[in-house]
């Protein structure tokens, strides 16, 4: 039974990693690419780590899995925000499909 659950988690996690990779390739600008890589990539990697912990069912591996997921969830949004901010402030062209630019006119700083 554990093998089936692990297999399902691996397949779903791999699917989300594939979606993240396709998003990085197919999306038009760096802001939307960053969004795809952060959201789907974090979910996919988290599911793969959970599958590893479920399969081995050892305390040490489970603690490592929890640590990896915590670090991933804490660092991915911060890194994505910094990448997006740097991209915007460096003058990288945004997609023509972007309807609202809330940072336009104030130097890239909200408020």
N, C-alpha and C positions, 0 to 999 in steps of 0.2 A: 504494500500500500504506500509506503514511504517513497518507493521508486517512482510510482505514478505521480505523486504530488511533486516530487523533485523534477520530473520530466515536464510537467505542466508549467511549473515556475520557470524552468529553463527556456521553454518554448516562448512563453509570454515575454520574459525578459529579453530574449534575443529579438523578438518582434519589435519591442520598443527601441532597442538599440539600432535596429535596421531603419525604423522610422526616423530616428534622430539623424542617422547618416544620410538618408535620403533628403531630409529637411535641410541639412547643411549643403548638400549638392544642388537642390532644386530651388530653394527660396531665393528671392531677388536681391536682398541687401543684407548687410552684416547684422542689422538689428533683429530681423526675423530669423536669420540663421542661428544667432546666439540663443534666441528663445527656443527654437527647436532642439538645439543641442543640450540646453540646460534642462528643460522639462522632460522630454522623452529619454534623454540619455541618463539622467539621474534615476528615473523610474526603472529603466531597463537594467542598469547596473545594480540598483538596490534589489531587484527581483533575482538577479543572478547570484548575488551574495546570500540572500535568504535561502535560495535553493541549495547552496553549498552548506549552510548551517543546518538546514532540515535533513539533508542527506547524512551528514556525519553525526549529528546529535551528541556532540561533546560540549562540555561547558566552555573550554578554552576557545573552540572554534566559534561557538555562539557569541561569546563576548567580543571576539575579534569582528564578527559580522556586525554586531550592534555598533561597535566603534567605527567601522568603515562606513556604515550607513549614516551615523551621526556626523562624521566629518564630511561626507558627501553632501548631506543636506545643509550643513552650515556653510560650506565653502562654495558650492556651485552658484547659489544666488548672488553672493558677493562678487565672485569672479565675473559672472554674466553682467552684473550692473556696471562694474568697472570697464569691461570690454565695450559695452554699449555707450557709456559716457565718453570714453576715449574715442570711439568711432565717430560719434556725433560731433564732438568738439574739434576733431581733426578735419572736419569738412567732408567726410565720406558721404557720397550721394545716397539719399534714402529713396526708396521705391516710389514710383509715381502712383502706386496704389495706396500710399499712406494718406489718409484723409485729414488727420489732426496732428499737428506738430506743436505740442504744448511747450516745448523748450525754445521755440523760435523767437528771436528778438530779445532774449535776456541772457545771452552768452552760454546757454546750455545749463543754466542753473534754475531749478524750479523755484516758484515763489512769486 
